[in-house]
C-alpha cells in the first residue's frame, strides 16, 4: 500500500515539475510582434546594434534594457531598468536607495533626455 502511494506521489511530483518547467519556458519566450513594434521605434543604427547583440539567449528587449541602463548610469545613479514605455518615452528605473524613479528617453537611440 505505501509503495503505491510513494509511486503516485513521485509521478505527481514529476508531472508537476514538468508542467511548471514547460510553463516557465513558454512565458520566457518574447512576443515576436511586440518585439517587432519596439524595434520599429529605434533608428537604423540602434536597431542594428540591438539585433547584432541579441544572440546566444539574449533577447532584443534584454539588450535594449542593458543599453538603457548603461545610458542611465552615465547621468544618474541607477541599479536596474524596471520598465520601458515607448509610447510615453519614459523609463522607470530603480535607484541605489531602492526608490523607483522615471525619466524621459529618446526612443530612436535609447538616450536619456533630461
Beta strands, then each sheet from edge to edge (+ up, - down):
strand 1: 80-85
strand 2: 90-94
strand 3: 100-106
strand 4: 111-113
sheet 1: 1+ 2- 3+ 4-
end
